[in-house]
Amino acid sequence: MARKKRKRKTQSRKKNQSKKNTFEPLPGWAKLFVIGFSLVMIFGSIYLAIKDNTVYESDLTTIEVTLKEDPIYDQYKIKSTTYKEITLKTKEYQRDFKVTGKTYKSTDHYKLRTSVKAGDHVQLKVKKGTVPKLNKKSFVNNYNEVFGLSKKGISLIDLVLKAELEDKDSKWAYCFTILGLVMLPYGFIKKKPMLSMEKAISLTALVGLLVIIIIAKMK
């Protein structure tokens, strides 16, 4: 009987000690890390959220190419995210041209599939600064990014829609701003906080997830 009581007391002490440690204020080095990390998260996410995602015509130049093959549609997965792209192989350049990301989503796929074939002359829009490198190999992203595609004066990529989609996505960066604001006070707290940082972040993330689900269902 006495042994059981001692065991209960030991377990109770461990539980209380664990709870106490959880709510202890952070040590000095950890506070500096939290402050620095929070500020980077806050200002970095705000920058991503408010930056202008528009690709201006003045930044682009048009090149004319001849397709060696029909446009190649491809998709692949990295973890749980599916990426889709269109590869254009041309006679004039060794490196492939690719339509990816929001540019892919802004493409008129029906017209592209039905009207653009091997041997066609098409016009591609690329960034001016990339023109000297269109044939140079690289270890990362070894392709030329396409921002515009047209045939016989008919544009198949909507740059305005691309900018709208990117702006819409970038607004989710504010979620990281909120997380940063939740974390920041823990870098200054000197007394025991009423709620541990881990729980505060978890609750914030849970509320954010619920908001995202509600917004997605409303659309």
N, CA, C and O of each residue as an XYZ file, in Angstrom:
876
protein
N       0.838     -1.207      0.000
C       0.000      0.000      0.000
C       0.876      1.263      0.000
O       0.653      2.210     -0.754
N       1.879      1.225      0.881
C       2.795      2.365      0.976
C       3.541      2.570     -0.330
O       3.811      3.699     -0.739
N       3.874      1.439     -0.989
C       4.602      1.514     -2.260
C       3.739      2.193     -3.331
O       4.231      2.992     -4.128
N       2.440      1.858     -3.333
C       1.521      2.462     -4.306
C       1.402      3.972     -4.086
O       1.350      4.755     -5.034
N       1.361      4.357     -2.798
C       1.259      5.791     -2.495
C       2.497      6.543     -2.956
O       2.404      7.631     -3.524
N       3.676      5.940     -2.702
C       4.923      6.570     -3.139
C       4.968      6.694     -4.656
O       5.431      7.698     -5.199
N       4.479      5.651     -5.332
C       4.456      5.646     -6.806
C       3.553      6.760     -7.328
O       3.891      7.454     -8.287
N       2.384      6.920     -6.673
C       1.453      7.970     -7.085
C       2.062      9.357     -6.870
O       1.929     10.246     -7.711
N       2.741      9.526     -5.711
C       3.380     10.806     -5.412
C       4.473     11.135     -6.429
O       4.605     12.274     -6.877
N       5.257     10.104     -6.784
C       6.332     10.297     -7.763
C       5.761     10.701     -9.111
O       6.262     11.623     -9.754
N       4.700     10.002     -9.543
C       4.049     10.322    -10.809
C       3.456     11.723    -10.781
O       3.536     12.460    -11.763
N       2.862     12.082     -9.652
C       2.260     13.412     -9.507
C       3.326     14.501     -9.581
O       3.116     15.535    -10.216
N       4.488     14.269     -8.924
C       5.594     15.237     -8.968
C       6.108     15.425    -10.389
O       6.357     16.545    -10.835
N       6.263     14.291    -11.096
C       6.756     14.347    -12.474
C       5.794     15.119    -13.367
O       6.204     15.903    -14.223
N       4.504     14.879    -13.148
C       3.495     15.556    -13.966
C       3.514     17.061    -13.693
O       3.459     17.878    -14.612
N       3.595     17.407    -12.391
C       3.633     18.825    -12.018
C       4.903     19.502    -12.523
O       4.875     20.644    -12.982
N       6.031     18.766    -12.427
C       7.303     19.308    -12.893
C       7.272     19.534    -14.396
O       7.775     20.542    -14.894
N       6.668     18.572    -15.126
C       6.552     18.680    -16.585
C       5.701     19.875    -16.966
O       6.022     20.624    -17.889
N       4.592     20.037    -16.225
C       3.710     21.165    -16.488
C       4.395     22.483    -16.187
O       4.247     23.464    -16.916
N       5.163     22.487    -15.075
C       5.898     23.697    -14.685
C       6.913     24.080    -15.747
O       7.016     25.245    -16.132
N       7.664     23.085    -16.220
C       8.685     23.347    -17.229
C       8.085     23.855    -18.530
O       8.672     24.696    -19.210
N       6.901     23.331    -18.873
C       6.239     23.740    -20.109
C       5.917     25.228    -20.117
O       5.991     25.895    -21.149
N       5.550     25.739    -18.918
C       5.115     27.123    -18.851
C       6.194     28.072    -18.345
O       5.916     29.240    -18.072
N       7.404     27.585    -18.219
C       8.500     28.454    -17.830
C       8.828     29.427    -18.960
O       8.724     29.057    -20.130
N       9.227     30.677    -18.638
C       9.663     31.599    -19.698
C      10.915     31.073    -20.389
O      11.673     30.300    -19.801
N      11.131     31.480    -21.608
C      12.259     30.982    -22.385
C      13.588     31.526    -21.867
O      13.634     32.637    -21.338
N      14.675     30.754    -22.012
C      16.006     31.272    -21.639
C      16.421     32.382    -22.597
O      15.806     32.562    -23.648
N      17.459     33.123    -22.236
C      17.874     34.291    -23.017
C      18.145     34.020    -24.483
O      17.643     34.740    -25.347
N      18.941     32.981    -24.783
C      19.284     32.696    -26.181
C      18.043     32.336    -26.991
O      17.926     32.691    -28.164
N      17.102     31.613    -26.334
C      15.886     31.209    -27.032
C      15.002     32.425    -27.325
O      14.348     32.493    -28.365
N      14.994     33.387    -26.388
C      14.214     34.607    -26.606
C      14.731     35.371    -27.824
O      13.949     35.842    -28.650
N      16.059     35.490    -27.926
C      16.653     36.194    -29.070
C      16.299     35.485    -30.388
O      16.000     36.128    -31.394
N      16.340     34.153    -30.353
C      15.987     33.383    -31.554
C      14.531     33.605    -31.944
O      14.217     33.830    -33.113
N      13.641     33.538    -30.945
C      12.205     33.723    -31.208
C      11.929     35.114    -31.763
O      11.152     35.266    -32.706
N      12.565     36.129    -31.179
C      12.370     37.507    -31.656
C      12.839     37.643    -33.102
O      12.120     38.180    -33.945
N      14.054     37.153    -33.387
C      14.596     37.247    -34.741
C      13.763     36.483    -35.744
O      13.440     36.998    -36.814
N      13.410     35.239    -35.399
C      12.626     34.386    -36.302
C      11.243     34.991    -36.545
O      10.747     34.988    -37.672
N      10.626     35.506    -35.486
C       9.287     36.107    -35.614
C       9.308     37.325    -36.526
O       8.437     37.484    -37.381
N      10.311     38.189    -36.339
C      10.405     39.397    -37.157
C      10.626     39.061    -38.630
O      10.040     39.686    -39.515
N      11.485     38.059    -38.884
C      11.710     37.616    -40.275
C      10.406     37.087    -40.875
O      10.070     37.391    -42.020
N       9.676     36.292    -40.086
C       8.410     35.726    -40.556
C       7.378     36.819    -40.828
O       6.669     36.780    -41.833
N       7.302     37.784    -39.929
C       6.307     38.857    -40.059
C       6.584     39.707    -41.297
O       5.721     39.862    -42.161
N       7.804     40.258    -41.373
C       8.107     41.178    -42.482
C       8.260     40.438    -43.811
O       7.918     40.975    -44.865
N       8.778     39.196    -43.761
C       8.904     38.415    -44.990
C       7.559     38.074    -45.579
O       7.369     38.181    -46.791
N       6.619     37.664    -44.745
C       5.292     37.300    -45.233
C       4.506     38.534    -45.698
O       3.738     38.462    -46.658
N       4.704     39.665    -45.007
C       4.033     40.901    -45.449
C       4.538     41.306    -46.829
O       3.765     41.721    -47.693
N       5.860     41.177    -47.021
C       6.434     41.498    -48.332
C       5.841     40.611    -49.429
O       5.476     41.096    -50.500
N       5.751     39.319    -49.154
C       5.190     38.390    -50.143
C       3.723     38.695    -50.427
O       3.250     38.538    -51.553
N       3.009     39.134    -49.390
C       1.577     39.389    -49.543
C       1.282     40.655    -50.337
O       0.294     40.705    -51.069
N       2.125     41.681    -50.202
C       1.802     42.965    -50.840
C       2.588     43.232    -52.120
O       2.307     44.198    -52.829
N       3.576     42.378    -52.422
C       4.393     42.656    -53.606
C       3.566     42.527    -54.883
O       2.606     41.758    -54.939
N       3.944     43.279    -55.891
C       3.252     43.282    -57.175
C       3.696     42.065    -57.990
O       4.872     41.931    -58.329
N       2.742     41.180    -58.300
C       3.056     39.959    -59.048
C       2.846     40.106    -60.552
O       2.992     39.144    -61.306
N       2.506     41.309    -60.976
C       2.240     41.530    -62.394
C       3.518     41.422    -63.224
O       4.546     42.006    -62.881
N       3.438     40.670    -64.317
C       4.539     40.620    -65.281
C       4.184     41.631    -66.379
O       3.236     41.433    -67.138
N       4.957     42.709    -66.448
C       4.650     43.784    -67.392
C       5.216     43.478    -68.781
O       6.273     42.867    -68.933
N       4.470     43.928    -69.774
C       4.900     43.711    -71.161
C       6.273     44.331    -71.414
O       7.044     43.838    -72.238
N       6.567     45.404    -70.707
C       7.853     46.081    -70.899
C       9.029     45.225    -70.433
O      10.170     45.464    -70.830
N       8.751     44.227    -69.590
C       9.800     43.333    -69.097
C      10.018     42.138    -70.028
O      10.957     41.363    -69.848
N       9.147     42.002    -71.016
C       9.175     40.823    -71.882
C       9.593     41.158    -73.308
O       9.489     42.298    -73.763
N      10.058     40.150    -73.980
C      10.343     40.276    -75.410
C       9.783     39.038    -76.110
O       9.641     37.981    -75.496
N       9.470     39.176    -77.382
C       8.852     38.081    -78.132
C       9.866     37.448    -79.086
O      10.571     38.145    -79.816
N       9.924     36.126    -79.065
C      10.773     35.399    -80.014
C       9.884     34.468    -80.836
O       8.876     33.965    -80.340
N      10.251     34.250    -82.052
C       9.475     33.337    -82.910
C      10.242     32.029    -83.047
O      11.441     32.019    -83.326
N       9.532     30.936    -82.847
C      10.169     29.615    -82.899
C       9.302     28.646    -83.705
O       8.125     28.893    -83.965
N       9.934     27.533    -84.087
C       9.234     26.458    -84.785
C       9.233     25.226    -83.889
O      10.288     24.803    -83.415
N       8.075     24.658    -83.658
C       7.966     23.518    -82.764
C       8.419     22.223    -83.441
O       8.009     21.920    -84.562
N       9.262     21.473    -82.751
C       9.711     20.176    -83.268
C       8.675     19.091    -82.989
O       8.564     18.117    -83.733
N       7.915     19.273    -81.904
C       6.910     18.285    -81.508
C       5.638     19.001    -81.067
O       5.630     20.219    -80.890
N       4.576     18.240    -80.892
C       3.375     18.795    -80.285
C       3.708     19.217    -78.851
O       4.601     18.632    -78.238
N       3.017     20.209    -78.306
C       3.235     20.582    -76.897
C       3.046     19.362    -75.996
O       2.085     18.607    -76.150
N       3.965     19.179    -75.063
C       3.938     18.004    -74.181
C       3.368     18.394    -72.824
O       3.938     19.220    -72.112
N       2.238     17.791    -72.476
C       1.641     18.022    -71.162
C       2.212     17.007    -70.180
O       2.292     15.814    -70.471
N       2.611     17.509    -69.001
C       3.208     16.622    -68.009
C       2.796     17.068    -66.616
O       2.505     18.243    -66.388
N       2.774     16.125    -65.691
C       2.519     16.468    -64.291
C       3.313     15.529    -63.391
O       3.581     14.382    -63.748
N       3.688     16.040    -62.207
C       4.456     15.246    -61.266
C       4.108     15.704    -59.852
O       3.582     16.796    -59.638
N       4.419     14.838    -58.906
C       4.088     15.128    -57.510
C       5.343     15.288    -56.667
O       6.301     14.529    -56.808
N       5.326     16.276    -55.798
C       6.348     16.427    -54.764
C       5.595     16.445    -53.447
O       4.891     17.401    -53.122
N       5.763     15.355    -52.691
C       4.976     15.114    -51.477
C       3.502     15.053    -51.862
O       3.109     14.174    -52.628
N       2.678     15.963    -51.351
C       1.246     15.887    -51.651
C       0.799     16.912    -52.698
O      -0.387     17.018    -53.009
N       1.762     17.660    -53.235
C       1.430     18.707    -54.202
C       1.677     18.229    -55.630
O       2.732     17.673    -55.937
N       0.691     18.453    -56.497
C       0.805     18.077    -57.907
C       1.173     19.307    -58.733
O       0.541     20.357    -58.616
N       2.190     19.169    -59.558
C       2.634     20.256    -60.423
C       2.372     19.882    -61.880
O       2.622     18.753    -62.304
N       1.865     20.850    -62.632
C       1.565     20.613    -64.042
C       2.372     21.586    -64.901
O       2.628     22.720    -64.496
N       2.765     21.134    -66.084
C       3.556     21.988    -66.970
C       3.390     21.562    -68.420
O       2.959     20.449    -68.723
N       3.743     22.482    -69.300
C       3.722     22.215    -70.741
C       5.127     22.445    -71.262
O       5.718     23.499    -71.027
N       5.661     21.466    -71.966
C       7.004     21.581    -72.526
C       6.910     21.825    -74.032
O       6.185     21.136    -74.750
N       7.667     22.826    -74.487
C       7.709     23.164    -75.910
C       9.135     22.952    -76.409
O      10.065     23.616    -75.950
N       9.300     22.035    -77.341
C      10.614     21.765    -77.938
C      10.682     22.481    -79.291
O       9.804     22.321    -80.138
N      11.734     23.266    -79.472
C      11.831     24.088    -80.679
C      13.067     23.737    -81.509
O      14.030     23.161    -81.004
N      13.016     24.093    -82.772
C      14.149     23.834    -83.678
C      15.290     24.828    -83.452
O      16.452     24.525    -83.721
N      14.949     25.993    -82.964
C      15.950     27.057    -82.838
C      16.784     26.983    -81.560
O      17.895     27.509    -81.513
N      16.254     26.335    -80.530
C      16.936     26.326    -79.235
C      17.056     24.900    -78.695
O      16.140     24.089    -78.832
N      18.204     24.614    -78.081
C      18.416     23.290    -77.501
C      17.648     23.119    -76.190
O      17.116     22.046    -75.909
N      17.598     24.171    -75.404
C      16.857     24.105    -74.142
C      15.367     24.158    -74.417
O      14.902     24.879    -75.300
N      14.625     23.374    -73.637
C      13.174     23.377    -73.773
C      12.576     24.654    -73.183
O      13.174     25.302    -72.325
N      11.399     24.992    -73.659
C      10.616     26.085    -73.096
C       9.467     25.460    -72.306
O       8.869     24.473    -72.736
N       9.164     26.049    -71.141
C       8.102     25.463    -70.315
C       7.103     26.508    -69.819
O       7.456     27.635    -69.472
N       5.856     26.085    -69.804
C       4.774     26.882    -69.222
C       4.457     26.225    -67.887
O       4.013     25.077    -67.857
N       4.676     26.934    -66.780
C       4.515     26.327    -65.452
C       3.704     27.226    -64.520
O       3.350     28.356    -64.858
N       3.425     26.683    -63.337
C       2.805     27.465    -62.263
C       1.518     28.163    -62.658
O       0.643     27.578    -63.296
N       1.419     29.439    -62.263
C       0.206     30.206    -62.548
C       0.071     30.519    -64.037
O      -1.034     30.767    -64.521
N       1.188     30.509    -64.764
C       1.112     30.707    -66.214
C       0.374     29.534    -66.838
O      -0.408     29.715    -67.771
N       0.618     28.331    -66.329
C      -0.087     27.127    -66.799
C      -1.589     27.287    -66.576
O      -2.393     26.987    -67.458
N      -1.958     27.764    -65.381
C      -3.376     27.927    -65.065
C      -4.030     29.046    -65.865
O      -5.254     29.097    -65.983
N      -3.221     29.931    -66.410
C      -3.749     31.059    -67.191
C      -3.740     30.776    -68.691
O      -3.969     31.677    -69.499
N      -3.474     29.523    -69.059
C      -3.392     29.131    -70.468
C      -4.726     28.608    -70.970
O      -5.442     27.916    -70.246
N      -5.059     28.939    -72.214
C      -6.256     28.385    -72.859
C      -5.880     27.006    -73.395
O      -5.406     26.880    -74.524
N      -6.091     25.982    -72.588
C      -5.622     24.637    -72.924
C      -6.379     24.022    -74.100
O      -5.813     23.251    -74.874
N      -7.637     24.360    -74.228
C      -8.404     23.801    -75.355
C      -7.821     24.272    -76.689
O      -7.590     23.470    -77.593
N      -7.588     25.577    -76.800
C      -7.029     26.119    -78.046
C      -5.606     25.607    -78.274
O      -5.212     25.323    -79.406
N      -4.843     25.492    -77.190
C      -3.464     25.026    -77.327
C      -3.428     23.585    -77.840
O      -2.655     23.261    -78.741
N      -4.259     22.736    -77.269
C      -4.269     21.319    -77.663
C      -4.779     21.123    -79.091
O      -4.321     20.234    -79.808
N      -5.720     21.952    -79.486
C      -6.355     21.736    -80.792
C      -5.702     22.498    -81.943
O      -5.832     22.099    -83.100
N      -5.002     23.587    -81.638
C      -4.507     24.416    -82.739
C      -2.984     24.514    -82.851
O      -2.468     25.005    -83.855
N      -2.263     24.049    -81.825
C      -0.796     24.159    -81.862
C      -0.197     22.760    -82.016
O      -0.364     21.897    -81.154
N       0.502     22.558    -83.127
C       1.047     21.241    -83.444
C       2.515     21.335    -83.864
O       3.060     22.425    -84.037
N       3.135     20.173    -84.022
C       4.527     20.115    -84.477
C       4.656     20.799    -85.834
O       3.803     20.632    -86.706
N       5.731     21.570    -86.005
C       5.968     22.290    -87.261
C       5.370     23.678    -87.297
O       5.666     24.447    -88.211
N       4.540     24.019    -86.335
C       3.912     25.350    -86.298
C       4.928     26.416    -85.891
O       5.852     26.166    -85.117
N       4.726     27.603    -86.437
C       5.502     28.779    -86.021
C       4.691     29.500    -84.945
O       3.558     29.916    -85.190
N       5.267     29.644    -83.766
C       4.564     30.311    -82.672
C       5.452     31.399    -82.083
O       6.669     31.406    -82.268
N       4.808     32.320    -81.366
C       5.539     33.401    -80.717
C       5.529     33.157    -79.203
O       4.481     32.929    -78.599
N       6.705     33.212    -78.621
C       6.844     33.027    -77.183
C       7.335     34.314    -76.530
O       8.198     35.008    -77.068
N       6.777     34.620    -75.370
C       7.233     35.779    -74.614
C       8.112     35.303    -73.458
O       7.705     34.462    -72.656
N       9.309     35.850    -73.390
C      10.254     35.527    -72.310
C      10.774     36.836    -71.729
O      10.643     37.893    -72.346
N      11.356     36.760    -70.554
C      11.924     37.969    -69.949
C      13.152     38.416    -70.738
O      13.963     37.597    -71.171
N      13.271     39.709    -70.914
C      14.355     40.271    -71.728
C      15.729     39.827    -71.237
O      16.610     39.513    -72.037
N      15.904     39.803    -69.928
C      17.206     39.465    -69.367
C      17.633     38.023    -69.603
O      18.807     37.690    -69.436
N      16.688     37.160    -69.991
C      17.025     35.745    -70.190
C      17.416     35.422    -71.633
O      17.894     34.322    -71.910
N      17.223     36.355    -72.540
C      17.475     36.085    -73.971
C      18.897     35.570    -74.241
O      19.041     34.604    -74.990
N      19.959     36.170    -73.666
C      21.309     35.647    -73.941
C      21.553     34.254    -73.369
O      22.524     33.593    -73.739
N      20.670     33.798    -72.461
C      20.882     32.512    -71.792
C      19.926     31.421    -72.276
O      19.871     30.344    -71.683
N      19.182     31.684    -73.330
C      18.163     30.728    -73.766
C      18.733     29.380    -74.191
O      18.027     28.372    -74.174
N      19.990     29.361    -74.567
C      20.608     28.104    -74.994
C      21.636     27.571    -74.000
O      22.289     26.561    -74.260
N      21.779     28.248    -72.866
C      22.784     27.832    -71.888
C      22.189     26.833    -70.899
O      21.078     27.018    -70.404
N      22.941     25.779    -70.622
C      22.479     24.776    -69.664
C      22.703     25.265    -68.234
O      23.635     26.019    -67.957
N      21.835     24.822    -67.342
C      21.988     25.160    -65.924
C      21.622     23.938    -65.092
O      20.876     23.068    -65.542
N      22.154     23.884    -63.874
C      21.901     22.732    -63.008
C      20.521     22.810    -62.364
O      19.921     21.783    -62.045
N      20.020     24.026    -62.174
C      18.708     24.215    -61.561
C      17.758     24.788    -62.603
O      18.102     25.732    -63.314
N      16.558     24.213    -62.690
C      15.556     24.672    -63.657
C      16.157     24.823    -65.059
O      16.193     25.920    -65.617
N      16.614     23.729    -65.601
C      17.262     23.750    -66.916
C      16.233     23.857    -68.046
O      16.092     22.955    -68.872
N      15.526     24.982    -68.055
C      14.557     25.257    -69.115
C      14.322     26.763    -69.186
O      14.723     27.509    -68.292
N      13.681     27.188    -70.236
C      13.344     28.604    -70.411
C      11.879     28.813    -70.039
O      10.993     28.150    -70.579
N      11.631     29.734    -69.117
C      10.264     29.976    -68.659
C       9.499     30.843    -69.665
O       9.989     31.873    -70.127
N       8.300     30.398    -69.983
C       7.450     31.092    -70.957
C       6.393     31.909    -70.227
O       5.744     31.417    -69.304
N       6.223     33.172    -70.649
C       5.211     34.038    -70.051
C       4.100     34.383    -71.041
O       3.078     34.954    -70.661
N       4.301     34.041    -72.284
C       3.285     34.313    -73.298
C       3.439     33.361    -74.461
O       4.554     32.985    -74.822
N       2.324     32.972    -75.047
C       2.336     32.056    -76.189
C       1.210     32.456    -77.133
O       0.054     32.574    -76.725
N       1.554     32.658    -78.376
C       0.524     33.027    -79.354
C       0.826     32.400    -80.702
O       1.969     32.063    -81.012
N      -0.223     32.252    -81.494
C      -0.091     31.713    -82.843
C      -0.986     32.531    -83.771
O      -2.187     32.672    -83.540
N      -0.377     33.062    -84.816
C      -1.105     33.897    -85.778
C      -1.833     35.048    -85.090
O      -2.963     35.387    -85.440
N      -1.161     35.639    -84.104
C      -1.723     36.814    -83.426
C      -2.736     36.500    -82.344
O      -3.247     37.414    -81.696
N      -3.041     35.213    -82.133
C      -4.021     34.837    -81.105
C      -3.268     34.386    -79.844
O      -2.542     33.392    -79.861
N      -3.456     35.131    -78.760
C      -2.750     34.832    -77.517
C      -3.442     33.684    -76.776
O      -4.667     33.643    -76.668
N      -2.636     32.765    -76.275
C      -3.166     31.604    -75.560
C      -2.876     31.657    -74.062
O      -3.261     30.751    -73.323
N      -2.198     32.717    -73.611
C      -1.900     32.889    -72.186
C      -2.369     34.268    -71.739
O      -2.037     35.277    -72.363
N      -3.140     34.308    -70.659
C      -3.690     35.556    -70.126
C      -2.822     36.023    -68.953
O      -2.923     35.484    -67.851
N      -1.978     37.018    -69.191
C      -1.078     37.514    -68.143
C      -1.820     38.235    -67.020
O      -1.369     38.244    -65.875
N      -2.957     38.836    -67.355
C      -3.751     39.514    -66.322
C      -4.297     38.486    -65.337
O      -4.256     38.692    -64.124
N      -4.812     37.372    -65.871
C      -5.316     36.298    -65.021
C      -4.189     35.706    -64.182
O      -4.394     35.378    -63.013
N      -3.018     35.568    -64.759
C      -1.843     35.048    -64.026
C      -1.548     35.922    -62.805
O      -1.324     35.410    -61.707
N      -1.548     37.246    -63.004
C      -1.268     38.169    -61.899
C      -2.344     38.065    -60.822
O      -2.035     38.106    -59.631
N      -3.602     37.932    -61.233
C      -4.707     37.816    -60.276
C      -4.578     36.546    -59.437
O      -4.799     36.576    -58.226
N      -4.223     35.439    -60.071
C      -4.061     34.172    -59.356
C      -2.902     34.240    -58.362
O      -2.999     33.729    -57.246
N      -1.801     34.878    -58.781
C      -0.636     34.993    -57.898
C      -0.929     35.921    -56.725
O      -0.490     35.666    -55.604
N      -1.675     37.007    -56.986
C      -2.044     37.921    -55.900
C      -2.937     37.214    -54.882
O      -2.800     37.401    -53.673
N      -3.858     36.394    -55.403
C      -4.783     35.660    -54.531
C      -4.022     34.692    -53.639
O      -4.304     34.593    -52.445
N      -3.071     33.986    -54.205
C      -2.271     33.034    -53.435
C      -1.369     33.727    -52.433
O      -1.185     33.247    -51.314
N      -0.806     34.858    -52.839
C       0.150     35.543    -51.959
C      -0.519     36.092    -50.705
O       0.151     36.321    -49.698
N      -1.832     36.306    -50.753
C      -2.542     36.817    -49.570
C      -2.506     35.824    -48.419
O      -2.632     36.210    -47.257
N      -2.333     34.525    -48.745
C      -2.251     33.538    -47.679
C      -0.973     33.710    -46.864
O      -0.843     33.125    -45.789
N      -0.044     34.492    -47.355
C       1.189     34.753    -46.599
C       0.877     35.481    -45.288
O       1.670     35.441    -44.348
N      -0.285     36.147    -45.230
C      -0.666     36.838    -43.998
C      -0.832     35.850    -42.835
O      -0.720     36.231    -41.669
N      -1.101     34.578    -43.162
C      -1.206     33.552    -42.104
C       0.102     33.451    -41.335
O       0.101     33.275    -40.117
N       1.227     33.563    -42.055
C       2.535     33.504    -41.405
C       2.806     34.788    -40.607
O       3.521     34.776    -39.605
N       2.216     35.891    -41.078
C       2.327     37.143    -40.320
C       1.675     36.975    -38.950
O       2.221     37.397    -37.930
N       0.496     36.351    -38.947
C      -0.230     36.123    -37.689
C       0.559     35.200    -36.771
O       0.660     35.449    -35.570
N       1.119     34.128    -37.341
C       1.922     33.210    -36.528
C       3.132     33.930    -35.921
O       3.485     33.708    -34.763
N       3.757     34.791    -36.723
C       4.887     35.568    -36.229
C       4.486     36.486    -35.091
O       5.227     36.637    -34.120
N       3.307     37.104    -35.207
C       2.818     37.998    -34.149
C       2.476     37.230    -32.877
O       2.620     37.746    -31.768
N       2.018     35.980    -33.053
C       1.722     35.141    -31.888
C       3.014     34.751    -31.167
O       3.058     34.725    -29.937
N       4.069     34.446    -31.940
C       5.336     34.016    -31.358
C       6.123     35.161    -30.719
O       6.783     34.965    -29.699
N       6.055     36.349    -31.313
C       6.909     37.469    -30.907
C       6.855     37.804    -29.413
O       7.909     38.007    -28.811
N       5.668     37.871    -28.790
C       5.630     38.241    -27.359
C       6.416     37.288    -26.466
O       6.892     37.689    -25.404
N       6.558     36.020    -26.886
C       7.272     35.049    -26.054
C       8.769     35.362    -25.971
O       9.480     34.823    -25.122
N       9.230     36.228    -26.852
C      10.622     36.661    -26.786
C      10.846     37.744    -25.745
O      11.989     38.071    -25.426
N       9.748     38.312    -25.201
C       9.858     39.404    -24.221
C       9.274     39.041    -22.848
O       9.525     39.730    -21.860
N       8.492     37.954    -22.798
C       7.850     37.580    -21.537
C       8.885     37.202    -20.476
O       9.761     36.372    -20.720
N       8.775     37.820    -19.298
C       9.706     37.537    -18.205
C       9.077     36.620    -17.153
O       9.775     35.867    -16.474
N       7.755     36.696    -17.030
C       7.057     35.834    -16.073
C       6.515     34.599    -16.797
O       6.582     34.498    -18.022
N       5.987     33.679    -16.021
C       5.418     32.474    -16.616
C       4.210     32.841    -17.470
O       3.283     33.475    -16.966
N       4.191     32.465    -18.739
C       3.026     32.771    -19.583
C       1.845     31.888    -19.205
O       2.029     30.766    -18.733
N       0.648     32.389    -19.410
C      -0.551     31.610    -19.108
C      -0.720     30.460    -20.097
O      -1.345     29.447    -19.785
N      -0.155     30.631    -21.300
C      -0.265     29.604    -22.334
C       1.107     29.399    -22.969
O       1.775     30.372    -23.319
N       1.529     28.167    -23.120
C       2.835     27.901    -23.714
C       2.851     28.305    -25.183
O       1.808     28.318    -25.837
N       4.024     28.632    -25.699
C       4.150     29.058    -27.096
C       3.687     27.951    -28.044
O       3.043     28.225    -29.056
N       4.020     26.695    -27.712
C       3.628     25.588    -28.569
C       2.111     25.498    -28.711
O       1.592     25.285    -29.807
N       1.401     25.664    -27.581
C      -0.062     25.604    -27.623
C      -0.643     26.809    -28.354
O      -1.620     26.680    -29.093
N      -0.046     27.976    -28.149
C      -0.527     29.187    -28.817
C      -0.409     29.046    -30.331
O      -1.329     29.409    -31.063
N       0.731     28.514    -30.805
C       0.946     28.318    -32.242
C      -0.020     27.272    -32.768
O      -0.594     27.443    -33.844
N      -0.208     26.183    -32.017
C      -1.110     25.110    -32.445
C      -2.537     25.612    -32.579
O      -3.221     25.306    -33.556
N      -2.992     26.393    -31.583
C      -4.354     26.936    -31.624
C      -4.536     27.902    -32.794
O      -5.566     27.892    -33.469
N      -3.515     28.741    -33.023
C      -3.575     29.695    -34.135
C      -3.631     28.960    -35.474
O      -4.408     29.316    -36.360
N      -2.791     27.928    -35.605
C      -2.774     27.146    -36.847
C      -4.105     26.444    -37.058
O      -4.586     26.360    -38.188
N      -4.710     25.936    -35.981
C      -5.997     25.251    -36.075
C      -7.093     26.212    -36.525
O      -7.896     25.889    -37.400
N      -7.116     27.403    -35.911
C      -8.109     28.418    -36.303
C      -7.902     28.827    -37.759
O      -8.865     28.981    -38.511
N      -6.629     29.004    -38.154
C      -6.330     29.369    -39.544
C      -6.793     28.311    -40.518
O      -7.329     28.630    -41.579
N      -6.588     27.035    -40.162
C      -7.021     25.929    -41.024
C      -8.539     25.918    -41.177
O      -9.059     25.699    -42.271
N      -9.244     26.155    -40.069
C     -10.712     26.192    -40.124
C     -11.195     27.331    -41.011
O     -12.142     27.163    -41.780
N     -10.547     28.491    -40.907
C     -10.905     29.636    -41.746
C     -10.703     29.312    -43.222
O     -11.548     29.641    -44.054
N      -9.568     28.657    -43.549
C      -9.272     28.287    -44.930
C     -10.325     27.334    -45.470
O     -10.777     27.477    -46.606
N     -10.723     26.339    -44.636
C     -11.730     25.366    -45.058
C     -13.079     26.045    -45.298
O     -13.774     25.741    -46.268
N     -13.442     26.973    -44.396
C     -14.731     27.691    -44.529
C     -14.733     28.531    -45.808
O     -15.706     28.520    -46.562
N     -13.632     29.261    -46.049
C     -13.533     30.103    -47.248
C     -13.609     29.251    -48.517
O     -14.278     29.618    -49.483
N     -12.908     28.096    -48.500
C     -12.891     27.217    -49.670
C     -14.302     26.683    -49.957
O     -14.689     26.552    -51.118
N     -15.066     26.376    -48.911
C     -16.431     25.845    -49.105
C     -17.402     26.917    -49.574
O     -18.398     26.617    -50.231
N     -17.109     28.157    -49.236
C     -17.982     29.278    -49.648
C     -17.828     29.614    -51.111
O     -18.715     30.239    -51.692
N     -16.721     29.216    -51.731
C     -16.462     29.556    -53.140
C     -17.254     28.638    -54.060
O     -17.170     28.765    -55.281
